[in-house]
Amino acid sequence: MNIELSDEAVKWFKDELELPEEGKVLLFYVRYGGEFQLKQGFSPAFTVDKREDIEIGFENEFNGFNIAIAEKDLWYFEDNHLYIDVNDSIDEIAYSTK
């Protein structure tokens, strides 16, 4: 499992979510539905959460802030290289695999 953020995505998360924030992580989780699906019927989503409230299964640092995946959501992201970028035409996060 690997998660990679483009420089544009890092900037987007910093600007839009005001990261880094003390004691908080950018948490990627699995949700039902959505357009981009690593596994049928489910898609990735994100939120900012307190690190202490998460049983972290994966964590990595990107240019001054940490991203994390909870232990309970690792099944969705395992065996994938998720690339996160920004779709400039609509100013939203875009997912792809490598």
Secondary structure, DSSP 4 states (H G I P E B T S, - for coil): -EEEE-HHHHHHHHHHH----TTEEEEEEEEE--SS-SBTTEEEEEEEEEGGGS-EEEEEEETTEEEEEEGGGHHHHTT-EEEEEEETTTTEEEEEE-
